[in-house]
């Protein structure tokens, strides 16, 4: 356990930096934020060595989950016991997901085909961008690979590791669309290892009446096409053939009819 002048100086420095303050107890996201944060704390404490204390400097995260700042003065085993006791209490409360963020994620998931793990990871990334202290315990973990990060998220979000790995792959919906990106190893030590598209956290945390209202915040409807077949005289023969084949496929009710268009841009 760290003692003496060094610890006292560290505590003074922590207080001097100031904190965001305890969030409103009525905030709808508070329960799930507390659960994820304290799970990450428990993970960090269990993986720490006897001489290290991974909660040092996480006074905002401690305040979020309802633990005293003095928890960081305790030895690692005592701190872990306090964290586990608080974790059990939060889990018994069964935090609600009935609020704007998860409603919007259900809508977005339907529109772009997000799976359960992808929605959970996007929810975590969104909340931790809005309230960085949520990710502080996880952010202290320096992930070398996507698999490492997925493994860390598995315990926090209660996901299957394989599902978390797939959700974070570059060709997956989250990363390919730019909704989420993994920050690099040079990030500030308390910055979340995941970031969402700029402004997306605000959009997803707001109430939206329907799918169109949500999508209108970060996309726009394409104008109605004005071109006709007469604008493509250089492919008239191929176009007539294509239309004939498509008409026949529609009449016969064929499923899975495909047309391959290839060539340079503009083809």
Backbone as a ProteinNet text record, in pm:
[ID]
protein_1_A
[PRIMARY]
XXXXXXXXXXXXXXXXXXXXXXXXXXXXXXXXXXXXXXXXXXXXXXXXXXXXXXXXXXXXXXXXXXXXXXXXXXXXXXXXXXXXXXXXXXXXXXXXXXXXXXXXXXXXXXXXXXXXXXXXXXXXXXXXXXXXXXXXXXXXXXXXXXXXXXXXXXXXXXXXXXXXXXXXXXXXXXXXXXXXXXXXXXXXXXXXXXXXXXXXXXXXXXXXXXXXXXXXXXXXXXXXXXXXXXXXXXXXXXXXXXXXXXXXXXXXXXXXXXXXXXXXXXX
[TERTIARY]
85.5	0	88.3	60.4	137	100.1	200.2	175.1	262.5	243.3	335	313	420.8	414.4	372.3	422.7	390.3	241.6	175.2	31.3	-44.6	-4.5	-72.5	-63.5	53.8	72.4	-15.2	-24.8	-106.4	-254.3	-300.9	-440.5	-468.8	-371.9	-391	-398.8	-315.7	-314.6	-446.1	-499.4	-626.2	-737.9	-741.1	-844.9	-828.3	-701.8	-675.6	-725.4	-723	-767.7	-917.5	-988	-1133.5	-1199.7	-1331.6	-1405.4	-1531.7	-1598.5	-1724.4	-1835.7	-1814.7	-1919.2	-2009.4	-2077.3	-2166.1	-2280.6	-2309.7	-2419.1	-2552.8	-2651.6	-2787.5	-2834.2	-2879.5	-2921.9	-3039.2	-3111.9	-3226.3	-3188	-3060.3	-3016.6	-3047.6	-3117.7	-3160.3	-3045.3	-2930.9	-2817.1	-2728.6	-2757.1	-2666.6	-2645.7	-2754.6	-2742.7	-2649.7	-2669.4	-2584.9	-2442.6	-2427	-2293.3	-2217.8	-2286.5	-2224.1	-2184.3	-2271.3	-2244.2	-2121.8	-2116.8	-2001.2	-1872.2	-1879.5	-1759.8	-1704.6	-1790	-1740.2	-1696.4	-1755.7	-1704.5	-1561.5	-1537.5	-1403.3	-1305	-1351.5	-1266.7	-1226.3	-1324.5	-1295.9	-1196.1	-1213.2	-1120.4	-979.2	-965.9	-834.9	-769.4	-845.7	-790.5	-749.1	-826.9	-794.2	-668.6	-643.5	-525.9	-402.3	-417.4	-304.6	-209.7	-86.7	10.4	-7.8	58	46.2	93.5	187.8	248.4	180.9	84.7	21.2	-122.8	-175.6	-313.5	-377	-446.1	-496.1	-606.3	-659.6	-764.5	-707.3	-576.6	-514.6	-546.7	-596.2	-629.5	-769.2	-848.6	-982.3	-1090.6	-1067.1	-1163.1	-1301.2	-1307.4	-1437.3	-1513.5	-1441.8	-1505	-1554.1	-1475.7	-1516.2	-1642.2	-1644.2	-1761.7	-1884.2	-1865.4	-1976.4	-2041.7	-1960.2	-2015.8	-2051.7	-2027	-2067.5	-1967.9	-1839.3	-1734.4	-1655.2	-1606.1	-1530.4	-1395.7	-1349.7	-1220	-1107.8	-1127.2	-1023.5	-1001.8	-1086.2	-1067.4	-929.7	-874.2	-742.8	-630.7	-659.4	-556.4	-546.7	-656.8	-656.8	-559.8	-513.7	-432.2	-520	-457.6	-530.6	-638.9	-609	-707.5	-828	-802.3	-913	-997.8	-929.8	-1002.8	-1088.7	-1033.9	-1109.2	-1232	-1216.8	-1330.4	-1440.8	-1402.2	-1499.2	-1569	-1490.7	-1545.4	-1642.7	-1605.1	-1692.6	-1823.9	-1815.4	-1936.1	-2028.8	-1970.2	-2050.9	-2104.8	-2025.8	-2070	-2192.7	-2190.5	-2303.6	-2429.5	-2412.1	-2527.3	-2585.4	-2499.4	-2547	-2615	-2558.7	-2619.2	-2756.6	-2774.2	-2905.6	-3011.5	-2967.2	-3061.2	-3110.7	-3040.7	-3078	-3103.9	-2995.5	-3010	-3100.6	-3183.1	-3276.3	-3206.9	-3251.4	-3204.5	-3316.6	-3420.1	-3536.9	-3518.4	-3427.3	-3407.3	-3356.1	-3340.7	-3319	-3205.4	-3090.7	-2975.6	-3010.2	-3068.9	-3096.9	-3215.7	-3309.6	-3418.1	-3359.2	-3269.1	-3208.2	-3119.8	-3052.1	-2966.8	-3050.3	-3169.4	-3258	-3299.3	-3331.4	-3368.9	-3251.9	-3135.6	-3017.8	-2978.9	-2990.3	-2957.2	-3042.5	-3172	-3260.8	-3222.8	-3184.9	-3158.7	-3029.7	-2926.4	-2797	-2750.3	-2836	-2805	-2702.7	-2715.9	-2624.6	-2671.2	-2575.5	-2606.5	-2606.8	-2641	-2651.4	-2518.6	-2408.5	-2277.3	-2237.9	-2267.3	-2234.4	-2310.9	-2437.5	-2517.1	-2465.6	-2424.2	-2369.9	-2240	-2153	-2025	-2046.5	-2139.9	-2170.4	-2230.7	-2312.5	-2369.2	-2258.7	-2164.8	-2053.5	-1968.4	-1935	-1852.9	-1923.9	-2054.8	-2132.2	-2135.3	-2168.6	-2176.2	-2040	-1935.5	-1802.8	-1746.7	-1800.3	-1759.6	-1832.8	-1958.8	-2035	-1986.8	-1948.6	-1899.3	-1770	-1654.7	-1527.9	-1493.1	-1544	-1508.2	-1558.3	-1658.7	-1710.5	-1602.1	-1523.6	-1422.1	-1286.4	-1271.3	-1139.7	-1075.5	-1148	-1084.1	-1043.4	-1123.7	-1089.4	-981.2	-981.8	-885.1	-743.8	-729.7	-596.6	-535.3	-620.3	-573.2	-528.9	-402.6	-349.7	-363.8	-457.2	-483.2	-387.5	-318.3	-225.9	-294	-401.6	-471.9	-622.6	-694.7	-840.5	-889.7	-823.1	-861	-843.5	-735.1	-712.6	-825.4	-862.8	-970.3	-1102	-1129.7	-1252.6	-1257.8	-1143.9	-1140	-1171.2	-1120.8	-1148.2	-1296.6	-1354.9	-1496.8	-1588	-1539.7	-1619.2	-1664.1	-1571	-1605.3	-1692.4	-1668.2	-1743.6	-1886.5	-1905.3	-2037.2	-2105.4	-2036.3	-2091.8	-2124.8	-2024.5	-2039.6	-1956.4	-1990.2	-1903.3	-1782.5	-1664.1	-1542.4	-1545.3	-1592.2	-1596.4	-1688	-1800.3	-1892.4	-1828.8	-1755.9	-1689.7	-1580.9	-1505.7	-1400.2	-1460.9	-1568.1	-1633.8	-1687.3	-1742.2	-1801.2	-1698	-1572.2	-1467	-1379.5	-1409.3	-1329.4	-1350.5	-1249	-1254.5	-1366.2	-1401	-1509.1	-1645.8	-1652.6	-1780.4	-1856	-1985	-2069.7	-2023.8	-1979.2	-1941	-1822.2	-1716.9	-1592.7	-1601.9	-1659.2	-1667.6	-1749.4	-1852.8	-1935.9	-1878.5	-1773.1	-1714.1	-1787.2	-1884.7	-1957.2	-1864.4	-1771	-1678.6	-1538.8	-1441.2	-1301.8	-1223.5	-1121.5	-1036.1	-922.5	-906.2	-798.7	-665.5	-559.8	-428.3	-364.3	-246.9	-176.1	-124.8	-123.3	-68.7	-174.7	-295.5	-402.2	-368	-424.8	-409.6	-456.3	-395.7	-418	-561.6	-640.5	-778.7	-878.7	-831.2	-923	-969.7	-1097.2	-1153.6	-1081.4	-1064.2	-1002.1	-1095.2	-1219.7	-1315.5	-1371.5	-1385.4	-1447.6	-1555.6	-1660.4	-1767.7	-1754.7	-1823.6	-1826.4	-1859.9	-1795.2	-1815	-1962.6	-2008.8	-2146.6	-2246	-2202.8	-2295.8	-2342.3	-2256.2	-2295.9	-2414.8	-2411.6	-2522.9	-2650.8	-2637	-2753.3	-2819.3	-2737.7	-2793	-2847.3	-2800	-2848.2	-2977	-3011.9	-3133.7	-3254.2	-3372.2	-3496.5	-3530.3	-3575	-3619.7	-3752.2	-3843.7	-3979.3	-3989.2	-3903.3	-3911	-3778.1	-3771.4	-3648.6	-3602.8	-3697.8	-3663.1	-3601.9	-3655.8	-3603.9	-3461	-3432.7	-3297.2	-3199.3	-3233.7	-3143.7	-3119	-3218	-3204.2	-3094.5	-3051.2	-2948	-2808.9	-2787.2	-2653.5	-2655.6	-2771	-2779.3	-2886	-2882.1	-2984.5	-3040.8	-3165.1	-3229.4	-3174.5	-3138.2	-3087.5	-3201.3	-3172.7	-3278.8	-3331.7	-3454	-3512.7	-3430.2	-3404.4	-3323.3	-3393.2	-3312.5	-3367.8	-3327.2	-3234.7	-3186.3	-3281.5	-3284.4	-3366.5	-3278.2	-3335.5	-3259.6	-3200.9	-3263.6	-3213.9	-3080.8	-3046.3	-2918.6	-2802.4	-2830	-2724.5	-2726.6	-2715.6	-2724.6	-2611.4	-2497.7	-2381.2	-2398.9	-2500	-2524.3	-2670.6	-2728.4	-2870.1	-2898	-2812.6	-2836.4	-2833.3	-2730.8	-2720.7	-2836.8	-2878.9	-2987.5	-3118.7	-3144.4	-3266.7	-3267.6	-3151.6	-3139.7	-3163.6	-3104.6	-3118.7	-3264.9	-3332.1	-3473	-3559.3	-3531.5	-3607.7	-3588.5	-3463.1	-3433.4	-3498.8	-3491.6	-3550.9	-3702.7	-3765.7	-3911.3	-3951.4	-3875.5	-3905.4	-3885	-3778.9	-3751.9	-3863.4	-3913.6	-4021.3	-4150.8	-4180	-4301.7	-4297.3	-4180.2	-4169.3	-4147	-4124.7	-4106.5	-3973.3	-3872.8	-3740.1	-3683.7	-3620.5	-3557.3	-3406.2	-3342.3	-3196.9	-3139.8	-3213.3	-3162.5	-3056.8	-2940.8	-2828.6	-2780.8	-2735.2	-2676.9	-2540.4	-2436.8	-2301.9	-2266.7	-2234.1	-2189.3	-2044.3	-1957.9	-1815.2	-1750.6	-1632.3	-1559.9	-1507.3	-1452.9	-1398	-1509.4	-1475.4	-1578.2	-1655	-1787	-1870.9	-1936.7	-1891.4	-1949.2	-2100.1
-119.7	0	123.7	220.2	343.5	429.8	489.2	570.5	694.2	780.4	891.5	1008.7	1086.5	1212.5	1191.3	1082.3	1058.7	1042.8	962.1	942.5	1071.6	1143.7	1269	1368.2	1376.2	1468.7	1427.9	1296	1247.2	1282.1	1264.3	1295	1443.5	1529.2	1673.6	1708.9	1644.9	1672.1	1627.5	1513.3	1465	1563.5	1617.7	1713	1844.6	1883.6	2011	2008.7	1890.5	1881.5	1904.4	1875.4	1891.1	1774.1	1762.3	1654.4	1709	1625.6	1664.8	1674.6	1613.5	1610.8	1491	1450.7	1335.7	1366.4	1274.5	1299	1297.6	1356.1	1357.8	1214.3	1187.1	1051	1004.9	1099.3	1062.2	1041.1	1061.1	1042.4	899.1	878.5	743.1	648.7	704	620.9	585.6	641.7	627.2	481.1	404.1	265.8	182.4	183.9	102.3	157.1	288.6	347.4	301.5	297.9	250	103.1	23.3	-119.8	-144.1	-80.8	-100.3	-50.3	64.3	122.8	34.2	-14.5	-92.7	-231.9	-285.3	-411.6	-393.4	-280.4	-252.2	-232.9	-168.8	-151.4	-286.7	-375.4	-507.6	-581.7	-569.6	-635.8	-582.5	-450.9	-389.8	-432.5	-435.2	-473	-620	-705.5	-848.7	-876.9	-795.1	-818.9	-744	-658.9	-579.1	-663.1	-617.8	-683.6	-633.5	-700.1	-661.7	-518.3	-470.9	-339.8	-228.1	-263.3	-159.7	-137.5	-21.5	12.2	84.5	12.1	70.3	173.6	192.3	293.1	430.4	439.5	568.1	670.1	785.5	890.3	879.4	783.2	763.1	812.5	930.8	981	1005.8	1047	1070.2	939.1	834.4	704	650.4	668.3	624.9	699.2	828.3	908	861.3	827.2	780.7	656.5	562	435.3	439.8	553.3	567.3	514.8	511.1	470.8	593.8	596.4	712.7	723.9	846	869.9	798.4	778.6	714.8	567.9	512.7	373.8	352.7	456	440	433	471.1	462.7	320.2	244.8	108.6	22.9	-85.9	-180.2	-247.8	-308.6	-360.9	-459.8	-549.6	-650.1	-585.6	-487	-419.1	-343.1	-274.8	-201.8	-296.5	-413.8	-511.4	-559.2	-578.4	-621.2	-514.4	-386.7	-277.3	-269.6	-284.6	-277.1	-393	-514.2	-629.5	-614.3	-560.2	-540.3	-439.6	-332.4	-231.6	-287.5	-367.6	-430.6	-517.8	-596.8	-683.8	-601.3	-487.4	-401.5	-342.3	-299	-240.5	-346.5	-467	-574.2	-612.3	-606.4	-637.8	-535.9	-412.9	-308.8	-327.5	-412.5	-441.1	-312.4	-241.1	-112.9	-123.1	-21.5	-17.1	30.2	-26.9	17	88.3	124.8	188.3	339.7	383.6	526.8	552.2	680.4	722.7	649	633.4	572	434.2	349.3	213	207.5	300.5	307.7	341.1	438.3	479.6	370.4	296.1	187.8	76.1	51.7	-47.1	-1.9	126.6	179.9	170.3	217.7	216.8	74.3	-15.2	-155.1	-217.2	-184.4	-236.7	-182.3	-56.2	8.2	-38.5	-62.4	-98.5	-238.1	-312	-451.9	-473.7	-403.6	-423.1	-540.9	-623.9	-734.4	-688.3	-779.1	-745.5	-696	-762.6	-722.3	-584.6	-560.5	-431.2	-318.2	-342.2	-238.5	-212.5	-317.9	-300.1	-220.2	-252	-182.2	-36.4	-11.9	125.7	202.2	137.1	201.9	239.6	148.1	176.3	291.7	287.7	393.7	528.9	528.4	652.9	711.3	628.6	676.6	721	647.4	682.9	807	841.1	966.7	1083.2	1059.8	1163.4	1183.2	1074.4	1078	997.1	1058.9	986.5	902.8	939.1	862.1	718	691.6	556	464.1	513.3	430.8	437.8	522.6	540.9	409.6	319.6	194.3	107.7	109.7	32.3	102.2	235.7	311.9	289.9	264.3	241	113.8	25.6	-96	-61.9	-84.2	-53	-175.4	-168.2	-281.3	-282.6	-394.3	-402.8	-437.9	-514.2	-558.2	-544.1	-559.3	-557.2	-671.2	-786.3	-900.6	-868.6	-798.6	-759.4	-670.2	-572.8	-481.8	-557.2	-644.3	-724.4	-807.7	-864.4	-946.2	-860.4	-737.6	-647.7	-610.5	-584.1	-547.1	-664.4	-785.9	-904.3	-907.1	-879.7	-881.6	-764.8	-649	-528.6	-534.8	-580.3	-580	-716.2	-817.4	-952.8	-1006.3	-1002.3	-1052	-1178.5	-1255.9	-1365.1	-1304.2	-1357.3	-1298.2	-1299.3	-1408.4	-1417.1	-1309.6	-1282.3	-1179.4	-1040.8	-1015.3	-885.9	-866.2	-971.7	-963	-931.2	-1002.4	-977.1	-834.7	-785.7	-651.6	-543	-568.8	-467.7	-484.5	-583.1	-603.4	-489.9	-464.4	-350.5	-361.4	-483	-499.1	-513.7	-497.7	-504.1	-373.3	-376.6	-258.7	-138.7	-159.7	-47.2	28.8	-44.8	19.6	61.3	-23	7.2	132.5	156.9	275.8	399.6	382.1	495.2	531.3	449.9	478.3	471.1	377.9	356.8	337.2	389.2	360.2	335.5	253.9	222.9	323.7	389.3	487.3	416.2	488.5	424.2	422.2	363.8	346.4	477.6	584	711.4	799	747	827.7	863.1	973.5	1005.6	886.5	864.4	740	719.1	827	808.9	821.2	832.8	841.9	703.2	691.9	562.9	504	372.1	308.2	304.8	349.6	355.3	495.7	543.8	673.4	657.9	739.2	733.5	850.8	837.6	943.3	1077.6	1182.4	1313.5	1352.1	1387.3	1430.1	1317.8	1193	1081.1	1057.9	1082.7	1062.5	1152.1	1277.4	1369	1321.2	1277.6	1233.1	1111.6	1015.3	892.6	911.4	1013.7	1037	1119.9	1180.3	1261.2	1174.4	1222.5	1154.6	1183	1080.4	1096	1022.3	1083	1028.8	904.7	895.6	780.6	762.7	661.3	631.9	750.3	814.2	925.6	1040.9	1067.6	1175.8	1146.5	1020.6	982.3	995.2	936.8	936.3	1077.7	1163.5	1300.1	1377.4	1330.2	1400.4	1383.9	1274.4	1254.2	1203.3	1209.3	1170.9	1256	1263.3	1338.8	1251.2	1273.2	1195.7	1238	1140.5	1169.8	1224.6	1318.3	1372.7	1266.6	1284.1	1190.9	1194.6	1079.6	1077.6	1152.8	1223.3	1301.1	1242.6	1145.4	1088	981.3	964.2	861.3	778.9	677.4	592.2	673.1	783	865.4	931.9	938	998.1	900.1	776.1	675.4	608.7	688.5	630.3	532.9	546.8	462.2	318.3	294.2	156.9	117.9	174.7	149.8	0.8	-65.4	-207.4	-291.1	-266	-341.4	-309.1	-181.9	-140.5	-207.1	-216	-280.9	-428.9	-493	-633.9	-651.3	-562.9	-569.3	-552.4	-455.6	-431.4	-552.2	-613.9	-732.5	-845.5	-868.9	-977.4	-949.5	-824.1	-789.1	-803.1	-764.6	-778.7	-925.7	-1012	-1155	-1212.9	-1167.3	-1216.7	-1174.8	-1054.1	-1004.6	-1082.7	-1111.3	-1185.6	-1326.8	-1389.6	-1529.2	-1540.2	-1426	-1427.8	-1484.1	-1478.6	-1529.5	-1452.2	-1525.5	-1461.6	-1461.7	-1355.6	-1351.5	-1323.9	-1249.6	-1215.4	-1106.9	-1126.3	-1032.7	-979.5	-854.7	-791.3	-736.2	-772.3	-724.4	-614.7	-495.8	-383.7	-357.9	-365.2	-351.6	-251	-205.6	-111.4	5.3	103.6	221	304.6	393	480.3	554.1	555.2	616.8	516.9	392.6	287.5	275.5
0	0	0	-87.3	-92.2	27.5	95.7	213	210.4	315.1	336.9	246.4	229.8	156.1	11.8	-50.4	-190.5	-213.2	-129.6	-142.7	-114.2	-9.6	24.7	-90.2	-149.8	-262	-379.9	-402.8	-514.4	-493.2	-369.3	-340.5	-356.4	-315.2	-332.1	-480	-561	-704.3	-767.9	-723.3	-775.3	-746	-622.5	-586.3	-661.1	-685.5	-754	-897.3	-960.9	-1099.8	-1110.7	-1002.3	-1005.1	-1075.6	-1060.8	-1123.7	-1186.9	-1261.9	-1323.8	-1219.1	-1104.6	-1003.5	-1025.2	-919.4	-927.6	-1023.2	-1117.4	-1211	-1140.2	-1203.7	-1151.3	-1128.5	-1006.8	-972.7	-1058.5	-1119.1	-1202.4	-1349	-1383.2	-1522.3	-1565.3	-1676.3	-1714.5	-1745.4	-1784.7	-1821.4	-1702	-1585.1	-1471.3	-1430.1	-1423.4	-1377.6	-1463.1	-1595.2	-1682.6	-1686.5	-1674.4	-1670.9	-1545.8	-1433.5	-1310.6	-1323.6	-1381.4	-1394.6	-1480.5	-1597.6	-1685.1	-1620.9	-1553.8	-1493.9	-1383.6	-1297.3	-1184.4	-1227.7	-1332.9	-1387.7	-1439	-1505.4	-1555.9	-1440.1	-1332.1	-1214.1	-1155.4	-1140.5	-1085.7	-1172.7	-1303.9	-1396.4	-1379.2	-1367.2	-1352	-1221.6	-1113.8	-984.3	-982	-1046.4	-1047.1	-1128.5	-1230.8	-1315.8	-1267.9	-1164.7	-1116.7	-1031.7	-1020.2	-933.8	-791.5	-696.9	-556.3	-532.6	-613.6	-590	-668.5	-753.2	-834.9	-790.3	-823.6	-786	-904.8	-993.6	-1118.9	-1102.2	-981.4	-962.3	-930.9	-914.8	-884	-993.2	-954	-1049.6	-1107.5	-1060.4	-1116.9	-1022.1	-962.8	-865.5	-926.3	-1052.9	-1117	-1135.6	-1173.9	-1190.8	-1056.5	-952	-818.5	-773.8	-799.9	-764.2	-841	-968	-1051.7	-993	-944.8	-896.2	-748	-683.2	-543.9	-443.6	-482.1	-389.7	-346.3	-221.2	-175.2	-245	-260.4	-323.6	-248.5	-118.8	-37.2	-73.5	-161.9	-205.9	-265.1	-329.3	-391.9	-289	-163	-58.7	-5.7	-16.8	32.7	-47.9	13.8	-62.1	-166.2	-264.1	-379.5	-338.3	-245.3	-204.9	-135.5	-49.5	17.3	-83.3	-178.5	-282.1	-365.2	-397.1	-475.5	-398	-268.9	-187.5	-188.4	-176.6	-179.8	-315.9	-421.2	-557	-582	-540.7	-561.3	-484.7	-363.9	-284.2	-353.1	-406.9	-476.1	-606.8	-677.2	-801.5	-776.1	-670.5	-638.4	-612.5	-543.8	-514.4	-642.2	-733.2	-859.6	-945.1	-949.2	-1028.3	-974.8	-843.4	-785.9	-828.3	-857.2	-898.2	-1041.4	-1119.8	-1258.6	-1337.6	-1373.2	-1443.8	-1566.7	-1585.2	-1697.9	-1825.5	-1936.7	-2069.1	-2144.4	-2071.6	-2132.6	-2137.3	-2224.9	-2243.4	-2384.3	-2418.8	-2558.3	-2628	-2562.5	-2628.5	-2682.7	-2600.6	-2645.3	-2740.9	-2727.5	-2826.6	-2964.3	-2967.4	-3094.2	-3152.6	-3066.7	-3116.2	-3178	-3123.9	-3184.9	-3324.3	-3338.1	-3470.1	-3568	-3523.6	-3609.7	-3645.6	-3547.9	-3572.5	-3680.3	-3680.5	-3784.8	-3921.4	-3925.4	-4054.3	-4119.6	-4040.8	-4100.2	-4061.2	-3993.4	-3964.2	-3854	-3742.7	-3629.6	-3545.1	-3504.6	-3415.8	-3270.8	-3179.5	-3037.2	-2981.2	-3016.3	-2965.1	-3019.7	-3146.6	-3206.8	-3139.3	-3108.1	-3040.8	-2900.2	-2829.1	-2694.9	-2697.7	-2792.5	-2802.6	-2842.3	-2933.8	-2972.9	-2855.4	-2775.1	-2656	-2558.3	-2536.6	-2445.2	-2497.5	-2626.4	-2685.5	-2678.3	-2699.3	-2694.5	-2554.5	-2456.4	-2319	-2266.8	-2303	-2252.3	-2320.4	-2437.2	-2499.2	-2433.1	-2394.6	-2326.6	-2183.3	-2116.7	-1979	-1974	-1998.5	-2007.6	-1886	-1768.7	-1649.8	-1657.2	-1741.5	-1757.5	-1810.8	-1904.3	-1969.2	-1901.3	-1798.4	-1736.4	-1692	-1623.3	-1583	-1701.7	-1807.6	-1926.8	-2008.1	-2006.7	-2085.3	-2033.9	-1904	-1847.9	-1904.5	-1956.6	-2021.1	-2163.4	-2191.9	-2324.8	-2415.2	-2506.5	-2594.7	-2712.3	-2729.8	-2840.7	-2971.1	-2962.6	-3082.5	-3061.8	-3172	-3163.2	-3075.9	-3083.3	-3000.7	-2853.1	-2817.9	-2678.3	-2628.8	-2709.2	-2670.5	-2659.1	-2755.2	-2751.5	-2624.2	-2584.1	-2462.8	-2339.8	-2337.5	-2225.6	-2221.6	-2338	-2344.7	-2308.8	-2332.1	-2304	-2158.5	-2067.1	-1925.3	-1883.6	-1943.6	-1905.9	-1956.4	-2080.3	-2143.3	-2140.9	-2084.8	-2077.2	-2215.9	-2304.9	-2440.5	-2458.7	-2561	-2602.9	-2673.6	-2644.3	-2702.2	-2854.7	-2913.3	-3059.8	-3118.3	-3051	-3099.2	-3089.7	-2980.3	-2963.2	-3067.9	-3096.4	-3198.7	-3334.9	-3371.2	-3500.7	-3508.3	-3398.3	-3397.5	-3420.8	-3384.6	-3396.8	-3521	-3604.1	-3724.9	-3824	-3905.1	-3997.3	-4098.6	-4136.8	-4235.7	-4170.6	-4038.5	-3969.4	-3983.5	-3952.5	-3973	-3890.5	-3768.4	-3682.9	-3738.5	-3773.5	-3817.7	-3963.6	-4048.6	-4192.1	-4219	-4138.6	-4157.9	-4088.8	-4009.5	-3938.7	-3810.4	-3768.9	-3645.8	-3524.4	-3527.7	-3416.2	-3470.7	-3400.1	-3434	-3306	-3319.8	-3206.2	-3200.4	-3084	-3070	-3057.7	-3091.5	-3094.2	-2955.8	-2950.7	-2824.3	-2766.1	-2845.1	-2797.3	-2732.5	-2715.3	-2656	-2511.4	-2458.1	-2316.5	-2233	-2118.3	-2045.1	-2000.3	-1983.8	-1941.5	-2056.6	-2177.9	-2291.9	-2331.4	-2364.4	-2401.7	-2522.8	-2525.5	-2642.5	-2763	-2745.2	-2855.3	-2867	-2988.9	-3012.8	-3119.1	-3108.2	-3206.8	-3304	-3415.5	-3516.7	-3451.2	-3496.7	-3435.9	-3431.6	-3312.4	-3294.3	-3275.7	-3298.9	-3290.5	-3147.6	-3049.9	-2910.4	-2874.7	-2919.2	-2891.1	-2960.5	-3085.6	-3162.3	-3096.5	-3056.6	-2999.7	-2858.9	-2789.2	-2652.8	-2651.6	-2766	-2775.1	-2810	-2772.8	-2810	-2956.8	-3029.7	-3168.2	-3183.1	-3252.8	-3261	-3349.2	-3450.6	-3540.7	-3613	-3701	-3774.1	-3857.5	-3926.8	-4015.6	-3936.6	-3819.6	-3736.2	-3692.2	-3659.8	-3619.2	-3735.6	-3849	-3964.5	-4016.5	-4006.3	-4057.2	-3986	-3868.7	-3793	-3854.3	-3928.4	-3985.8	-4129.9	-4193.7	-4334.5	-4401.6	-4531.2	-4603.3	-4715.2	-4745.2	-4851.1	-4986.9	-5068.6	-5202.9	-5289.1	-5378.4	-5465.3	-5560.7	-5606.2	-5702.9	-5831.8	-5893	-6016.5	-6129.6	-6209.2	-6320.1	-6455.4	-6454.4	-6579.8	-6631.5	-6762.4	-6827.2	-6918.9	-6981	-7072.6	-7188.1	-7225.6	-7336.3	-7302.9	-7173.3	-7133.4	-7146	-7189.5	-7200.1	-7337.6	-7442.8	-7578	-7609.8	-7543.3	-7574.2	-7524	-7439	-7391.9	-7418.8	-7524	-7550.8	-7570.7	-7647.7	-7676.8	-7548.6	-7465.6	-7340.5	-7245.3	-7246.3	-7157.4	-7197	-7327.8	-7374	-7335.5	-7348.9	-7311.7	-7160.8	-7082.8	-6937.4	-6895.9	-6956.3	-6921.6	-6956	-7069.5	-7110.6	-7010	-6972	-6877.1	-6741.5	-6695.6	-6567	-6568.3	-6679.3	-6689.9	-6680.2	-6749.7	-6748	-6608.2	-6539.7	-6403.8	-6308.8	-6327.8	-6241.6	-6266	-6393.1	-6426.4	-6369.4	-6378.7	-6334.2	-6183.7	-6115.7	-5970.5	-5926.4	-6014.8	-5978.9	-5859.9	-5768.2	-5651.7	-5669.9	-5620.2	-5626	-5763.2	-5844.9	-5978.5	-5964.7	-6024.3	-6009.3	-6142.8	-6139.7	-6258.6	-6217.8	-6289.3	-6261.9	-6361.7	-6309.1	-6392.2	-6357.8	-6455.6	-6428.5	-6521.8	-6484.4	-6568.6	-6485.9	-6553.4	-6484.8	-6422.9	-6326	-6267	-6376.6	-6365	-6465.9	-6557.1	-6550.4	-6635	-6612.7
[MASK]
+++++++++++++++++++++++++++++++++++++++++++++++++++++++++++++++++++++++++++++++++++++++++++++++++++++++++++++++++++++++++++++++++++++++++++++++++++++++++++++++++++++++++++++++++++++++++++++++++++++++++++++++++++++++++++++++++++++++++++++++++++++++++++++++++++++++++++

